[in-house]
Amino acid sequence: MIMNKFDTGGRRMYLTSGDKLECCGCKACVEICPQKCISLKEDNEHFIYPVVNKTECTHCNLCEKTCPISSHIFKSSNKSEVWVGRYKSQNVIFDSSSGGAYTAIYKTLLKENYIFYGVRWSENFQVIHDIAKTEQGCENFRKSKYVLSDTNKVFSKIEGHLVNSEKVCFSGTPCQCAALLAYLNSKHIRCDNLIVVDIICHGAPNQYLFDKYISEKIGSKSNITGYIYNFKNKTPYSGKVNSRSAEMISPQGESYILDSQNDPFIKAYYGRLFYRPACGDCRFARPERVSDITIGDAWHIERDYPEWNSLAGVSLILLNSPKGKSLFDDIKKQMEVKKMNIAWAVETNAQLSKPTQMHPKREKFFSLLENTPFEVAVSKSMDGSVFRRVARRIKRFVK
């Protein structure tokens, strides 16, 4: 995999600088360390950061070479193709975050015996990177999770597949994709059999925040068995689709629609209240990408094509490499597609040009969090907003 390099301002990694803006929590330094002398520790905001055991460190500098913050692996945006599309099946669009582009990708690559690594919910609402080899497994990787996933030992597992000449498709945030590529580069692993798909990312809160939120909403963490939680819910309410919402389904089949007006987690996420510090200084929020394919939302596509509704789900697709462009020849057979340009993509997706600006009361939120209910901490930090405490309830049958 040939990369075009760009000057990123001489960024250093967290282990060298101690600056939290220079750690994305990808765990690549932990996986690459031959001495296994790097561990992870939560800070007072419950974000993880690496800690090195200096007595065991041999100063091989592999951690620095592998850190995606300090390495340079961007592809030129001048060569990217920009498309928008939606899957031809409405059921697939309904079950996707956007327009079903990821479904088209995995349906195409499964025919070529690819192994997939993507993000899913575990049984107790942990957000993890996991392996899938079937359509059913890949379906769990669809839809947004809005929590930074645990990449525990995934990079070394992918290394093993590639060494054995197996084909792999990895999807994740841009920093996770960059971390994987940097890890494989440090290991001198050929990536001819690797397809990398990144998402256009606003920012990532940590698992602790979602755990606190969901346990308070349900009553306790031990009671979550059987619940289903879907971000970017597309169930119509009052005749409209609101993709800035979620749906929580109880074990009894009761469906609760949660949106930015009545749900503190969604309000805080879209309000940029609780992202990781590095998200506010993200070096990957730019038109130059690290992946073969970038997918996201085709916001405001109805301005150019009124018959398409971005809230109902239309995918933005950036093809950043020859592999991505070749794959798209098969992907587009499953989708309705229209060609756009990079200027339009940047105009309609701010995170293709600049990092998310953090909420000015972010520090206040975290200072309140330990001794305050999640909803109260959000409310007091976001201009005293008062939430409607009872979600709109919708009865529905669950087969």
C-alpha positions as CSV (number, residue, x, y, z in Angstrom):
1,M,0.0,0.0,0.0
2,I,1.6,3.2,-1.2
3,M,1.0,6.3,0.8
4,N,1.4,10.0,-0.1
5,K,3.0,11.8,2.9
6,F,1.9,15.2,4.1
7,D,3.5,17.6,6.6
8,T,1.5,17.5,9.7
9,G,3.4,20.0,11.8
10,G,5.9,17.7,13.5
11,R,3.4,16.2,16.0
12,R,4.7,14.0,18.8
13,M,3.2,11.1,20.5
14,Y,1.7,11.3,24.0
15,L,4.5,9.1,25.6
16,T,7.0,11.7,24.4
17,S,5.1,14.9,25.0
18,G,2.6,14.1,27.8
19,D,0.1,16.2,25.9
20,K,-3.4,14.6,25.9
21,L,-4.1,16.2,22.5
22,E,-1.6,13.8,21.1
23,C,-3.3,10.5,22.1
24,C,-6.4,9.1,20.4
25,G,-6.6,6.0,22.5
26,C,-6.0,3.5,19.7
27,K,-3.8,1.1,21.7
28,A,-1.3,0.7,18.8
29,C,1.7,1.5,21.1
30,V,0.5,-1.2,23.5
31,E,0.3,-3.8,20.7
32,I,3.6,-3.0,19.0
33,C,5.8,-2.9,22.1
34,P,8.1,-6.0,22.0
35,Q,8.8,-5.7,25.7
36,K,5.1,-5.5,26.6
37,C,6.0,-2.6,29.0
38,I,3.3,-0.2,27.9
39,S,0.0,-0.4,29.9
40,L,-3.1,1.8,29.8
41,K,-4.5,3.9,32.6
42,E,-7.7,6.0,32.9
43,D,-7.4,9.6,33.7
44,N,-9.9,11.6,35.8
45,E,-12.2,11.8,32.8
46,H,-12.0,8.0,32.3
47,F,-10.2,8.3,29.0
48,I,-7.3,5.8,28.6
49,Y,-3.7,6.8,28.1
50,P,-0.5,4.8,27.8
51,V,2.0,4.4,30.6
52,V,5.5,3.0,30.0
53,N,7.4,0.9,32.5
54,K,10.8,2.7,32.2
55,T,12.8,-0.1,33.8
56,E,11.7,-2.5,31.1
57,C,11.8,-0.2,28.1
58,T,14.6,-0.8,25.7
59,H,14.1,2.5,23.8
60,C,13.4,0.7,20.5
61,N,11.1,3.6,19.5
62,L,8.6,1.3,17.9
63,C,5.8,3.0,19.9
64,E,6.7,6.4,18.4
65,K,7.0,5.0,14.8
66,T,3.6,3.3,15.2
67,C,1.7,6.2,16.8
68,P,-0.8,7.5,14.3
69,I,-0.5,11.0,15.7
70,S,3.2,11.2,14.9
71,S,3.3,9.2,11.6
72,H,2.4,10.4,8.2
73,I,0.2,8.2,6.1
74,F,-2.3,10.5,4.3
75,K,-3.5,10.0,0.7
76,S,-3.9,13.0,-1.6
77,S,-7.5,14.3,-1.8
78,N,-6.8,15.5,-5.4
79,K,-7.1,11.9,-6.5
80,S,-10.2,11.0,-4.5
81,E,-13.5,10.3,-6.2
82,V,-16.6,11.5,-4.5
83,W,-20.0,9.8,-4.8
84,V,-23.3,9.7,-3.0
85,G,-25.5,6.7,-2.9
86,R,-28.3,4.7,-1.3
87,Y,-28.8,1.0,-1.3
88,K,-31.6,-0.3,-3.6
89,S,-33.3,-2.0,-0.7
90,Q,-35.3,0.2,1.7
91,N,-34.9,-2.4,4.4
92,V,-31.1,-2.1,4.2
93,I,-31.3,1.7,4.4
94,F,-33.6,1.5,7.4
95,D,-31.1,-0.7,9.2
96,S,-28.1,1.5,8.3
97,S,-26.7,4.7,9.7
98,S,-26.8,6.4,6.3
99,G,-27.6,4.9,2.9
100,G,-26.3,1.4,3.2
101,A,-22.8,1.8,1.7
102,Y,-21.2,-0.5,4.3
103,T,-23.7,-3.2,3.5
104,A,-22.8,-2.9,-0.2
105,I,-19.1,-3.2,0.8
106,Y,-19.4,-6.3,2.9
107,K,-21.8,-8.1,0.5
108,T,-19.3,-7.5,-2.3
109,L,-16.2,-8.6,-0.3
110,L,-17.7,-11.6,1.3
111,K,-17.9,-13.1,-2.2
112,E,-14.2,-12.8,-2.3
113,N,-13.7,-14.5,1.1
114,Y,-12.7,-11.4,3.0
115,I,-12.6,-11.4,6.8
116,F,-14.2,-8.4,8.4
117,Y,-13.2,-6.4,11.5
118,G,-15.7,-3.8,12.6
119,V,-17.5,-2.3,15.6
120,R,-20.4,-3.9,17.4
121,W,-22.2,-3.8,20.7
122,S,-21.4,-6.7,23.1
123,E,-24.1,-8.3,25.2
124,N,-23.6,-5.7,28.0
125,F,-23.4,-2.6,25.8
126,Q,-19.6,-2.6,25.5
127,V,-18.5,-1.2,22.2
128,I,-15.8,-3.5,20.8
129,H,-14.0,-4.3,17.6
130,D,-14.7,-7.8,16.5
131,I,-14.3,-10.3,13.7
132,A,-17.0,-11.4,11.3
133,K,-17.0,-13.9,8.4
134,T,-20.7,-13.9,7.5
135,E,-23.4,-11.5,6.5
136,Q,-25.1,-12.0,9.8
137,G,-21.9,-11.1,11.6
138,C,-21.3,-8.1,9.5
139,E,-24.8,-6.8,10.1
140,N,-23.7,-6.2,13.7
141,F,-21.2,-3.7,12.4
142,R,-23.8,-1.5,10.8
143,K,-25.2,1.7,12.5
144,S,-23.4,4.3,14.6
145,K,-22.2,3.5,18.1
146,Y,-21.1,6.9,19.3
147,V,-18.6,5.4,21.7
148,L,-14.9,4.8,21.0
149,S,-14.5,1.1,20.5
150,D,-12.1,-1.2,22.2
151,T,-9.5,-2.4,19.6
152,N,-8.0,-4.9,22.0
153,K,-5.4,-7.0,20.1
154,V,-7.2,-6.5,16.8
155,F,-4.1,-5.2,15.0
156,S,-2.0,-8.2,15.8
157,K,-4.9,-10.5,14.7
158,I,-5.1,-8.7,11.4
159,E,-1.3,-9.1,11.0
160,G,-1.8,-12.8,11.4
161,H,-4.4,-13.0,8.7
162,L,-2.3,-11.0,6.3
163,V,0.8,-13.1,7.0
164,N,-1.3,-16.2,6.1
165,S,-2.4,-14.5,2.8
166,E,-6.0,-14.0,4.0
167,K,-8.0,-11.0,2.8
168,V,-9.2,-8.5,5.4
169,C,-11.5,-5.5,5.5
170,F,-11.1,-3.2,8.6
171,S,-13.5,-0.4,9.4
172,G,-13.2,2.2,12.1
173,T,-12.6,5.8,13.0
174,P,-9.9,7.6,11.0
175,C,-7.4,7.4,13.9
176,Q,-8.1,3.7,14.3
177,C,-7.5,3.1,10.6
178,A,-4.3,5.1,10.7
179,A,-3.2,3.2,13.8
180,L,-3.7,-0.2,12.0
181,L,-1.8,1.0,9.0
182,A,1.1,2.4,11.1
183,Y,1.2,-0.9,13.1
184,L,1.4,-3.0,9.9
185,N,4.0,-0.7,8.5
186,S,6.2,-1.0,11.6
187,K,5.8,-4.8,11.3
188,H,6.8,-4.7,7.6
189,I,3.5,-6.4,6.6
190,R,2.3,-6.2,3.0
191,C,-1.2,-4.7,2.8
192,D,-2.2,-5.9,-0.7
193,N,-5.0,-8.0,0.8
194,L,-6.2,-5.3,3.1
195,I,-9.2,-2.9,2.5
196,V,-9.5,-0.1,5.0
197,V,-12.8,1.8,5.5
198,D,-13.0,4.9,7.7
199,I,-16.0,6.9,8.8
200,I,-16.3,10.7,8.9
201,C,-16.1,11.1,12.7
202,H,-17.3,14.0,14.8
203,G,-15.6,12.8,18.0
204,A,-15.7,10.0,20.5
205,P,-16.8,9.7,24.1
206,N,-15.5,6.9,26.3
207,Q,-17.2,3.7,27.5
208,Y,-17.6,4.9,31.1
209,L,-19.8,7.8,30.0
210,F,-22.2,5.5,28.1
211,D,-22.2,3.0,31.0
212,K,-23.1,5.7,33.5
213,Y,-25.8,7.0,31.2
214,I,-27.4,3.6,30.4
215,S,-27.3,2.3,33.9
216,E,-29.1,5.4,35.2
217,K,-31.7,5.2,32.4
218,I,-32.4,1.5,32.9
219,G,-31.9,1.4,36.7
220,S,-28.7,-0.6,37.0
221,K,-26.1,-2.1,34.7
222,S,-27.2,-5.6,35.7
223,N,-30.6,-5.0,34.2
224,I,-29.6,-4.3,30.6
225,T,-29.9,-7.9,29.4
226,G,-32.2,-8.1,26.4
227,Y,-32.2,-4.4,25.7
228,I,-31.4,-3.1,22.2
229,Y,-30.0,0.4,21.6
230,N,-29.8,1.9,18.1
231,F,-28.3,5.3,17.5
232,K,-29.5,7.2,14.4
233,N,-32.9,5.7,14.6
234,K,-35.0,6.0,11.5
235,T,-38.4,5.1,12.9
236,P,-40.7,7.9,11.7
237,Y,-42.3,10.1,14.4
238,S,-45.0,12.6,13.6
239,G,-44.5,11.8,10.0
240,K,-40.8,12.7,9.9
241,V,-37.5,10.9,10.2
242,N,-35.0,12.3,12.7
243,S,-31.6,10.7,12.3
244,R,-30.4,12.6,15.4
245,S,-32.2,10.2,17.6
246,A,-32.0,6.7,19.0
247,E,-34.3,3.9,19.8
248,M,-34.2,1.8,22.9
249,I,-36.2,-1.5,22.9
250,S,-36.9,-3.3,26.1
251,P,-36.9,-7.1,26.5
252,Q,-40.7,-6.8,26.5
253,G,-40.7,-5.1,23.0
254,E,-41.5,-1.6,24.2
255,S,-39.8,1.0,22.0
256,Y,-38.6,4.4,23.3
257,I,-37.6,7.1,20.9
258,L,-34.8,9.2,22.3
259,D,-33.7,12.5,20.7
260,S,-31.6,15.6,21.4
261,Q,-34.6,17.2,23.1
262,N,-35.3,14.4,25.7
263,D,-32.2,12.4,26.0
264,P,-29.0,13.6,27.7
265,F,-26.5,11.3,25.9
266,I,-27.7,12.3,22.4
267,K,-27.9,16.0,23.4
268,A,-24.3,15.9,24.8
269,Y,-23.0,14.0,21.8
270,Y,-24.3,16.5,19.3
271,G,-23.5,19.3,21.6
272,R,-19.8,18.3,21.6
273,L,-19.7,18.1,25.4
274,F,-17.8,15.0,26.2
275,Y,-15.4,14.0,23.4
276,R,-11.8,12.8,24.0
277,P,-9.5,15.9,24.2
278,A,-7.6,14.8,21.0
279,C,-10.9,15.0,19.0
280,G,-10.9,18.8,19.4
281,D,-7.4,18.8,17.7
282,C,-7.9,15.9,15.3
283,R,-5.3,15.6,12.7
284,F,-7.6,13.4,10.6
285,A,-10.3,15.9,10.1
286,R,-9.2,16.9,6.6
287,P,-9.9,16.0,3.0
288,E,-6.8,13.9,2.8
289,R,-7.7,10.4,4.1
290,V,-5.8,7.4,5.4
291,S,-8.3,4.8,4.1
292,D,-9.2,3.2,0.8
293,I,-12.8,4.2,1.2
294,T,-14.4,6.9,3.5
295,I,-18.1,6.7,4.3
296,G,-20.4,9.1,6.0
297,D,-23.6,11.0,5.6
298,A,-24.5,12.9,2.4
299,W,-26.0,15.8,4.3
300,H,-28.1,18.3,2.3
301,I,-28.1,16.1,-0.8
302,E,-31.7,17.2,-1.4
303,R,-30.4,20.7,-2.3
304,D,-29.0,19.1,-5.5
305,Y,-31.3,16.1,-5.8
306,P,-34.7,16.9,-4.2
307,E,-35.9,13.4,-4.6
308,W,-33.3,12.2,-2.1
309,N,-33.7,12.8,1.7
310,S,-30.5,12.9,3.7
311,L,-32.3,12.4,7.0
312,A,-33.8,9.1,5.7
313,G,-30.3,8.0,4.7
314,V,-27.9,8.7,1.8
315,S,-24.2,7.7,2.0
316,L,-21.3,9.9,1.1
317,I,-18.5,7.8,-0.3
318,L,-14.9,8.9,-0.9
319,L,-12.7,6.6,-3.0
320,N,-9.2,7.4,-1.9
321,S,-7.1,4.6,-3.5
322,P,-7.0,2.4,-6.6
323,K,-8.3,-0.4,-4.5
324,G,-11.2,1.7,-3.3
325,K,-12.1,2.7,-6.8
326,S,-11.8,-0.8,-8.1
327,L,-14.1,-2.1,-5.4
328,F,-16.7,0.6,-6.1
329,D,-17.3,-0.8,-9.6
330,D,-19.0,-3.7,-7.8
331,I,-20.5,-1.7,-4.9
332,K,-22.4,0.6,-7.1
333,K,-24.3,-2.2,-8.7
334,Q,-26.2,-2.5,-5.5
335,M,-26.8,1.2,-5.1
336,E,-28.3,4.2,-6.7
337,V,-25.3,6.6,-7.1
338,K,-24.5,10.0,-8.2
339,K,-21.0,11.6,-8.7
340,M,-20.1,14.7,-6.7
341,N,-16.8,16.5,-6.0
342,I,-14.5,17.0,-3.0
343,A,-15.5,20.6,-2.6
344,W,-19.1,19.7,-2.2
345,A,-18.2,16.9,0.3
346,V,-16.1,19.3,2.4
347,E,-18.8,22.0,2.3
348,T,-21.5,19.5,3.7
349,N,-19.3,17.7,6.2
350,A,-17.3,20.0,8.4
351,Q,-15.1,17.2,9.7
352,L,-13.5,16.8,6.3
353,S,-11.9,20.1,6.8
354,K,-11.5,20.9,10.5
355,P,-11.8,19.2,13.9
356,T,-15.0,19.5,16.0
357,Q,-15.0,22.5,18.3
358,M,-15.4,21.4,21.9
359,H,-18.3,22.7,24.0
360,P,-17.0,25.6,26.2
361,K,-18.4,23.9,29.4
362,R,-16.7,20.6,28.8
363,E,-14.5,20.8,31.9
364,K,-17.5,21.7,34.0
365,F,-19.3,18.6,32.8
366,F,-16.5,16.3,33.8
367,S,-16.0,18.1,37.2
368,L,-19.7,17.4,37.9
369,L,-19.8,13.9,36.6
370,E,-18.4,11.8,39.5
371,N,-20.8,12.9,42.1
372,T,-23.8,13.9,39.9
373,P,-26.3,11.9,37.8
374,F,-25.4,11.9,34.2
375,E,-28.5,13.8,33.1
376,V,-28.0,16.5,35.7
377,A,-24.3,17.0,34.8
378,V,-25.3,17.4,31.1
379,S,-28.2,19.8,32.0
380,K,-26.0,22.0,34.2
381,S,-23.2,22.1,31.6
382,M,-25.4,22.9,28.6
383,D,-26.9,26.2,29.5
384,G,-29.2,24.8,32.1
385,S,-31.3,22.9,29.6
386,V,-34.1,20.9,31.0
387,F,-34.9,17.6,29.4
388,R,-38.3,16.0,29.2
389,R,-37.7,13.1,31.5
390,V,-40.0,10.6,29.9
391,A,-39.2,9.5,26.4
392,R,-41.9,9.2,23.9
393,R,-43.2,5.7,24.1
394,I,-44.2,3.8,21.0
395,K,-45.8,0.4,21.3
396,R,-44.8,-2.0,18.6
397,F,-44.8,-5.8,18.0
398,V,-41.4,-7.5,18.0
399,K,-41.2,-10.8,16.2
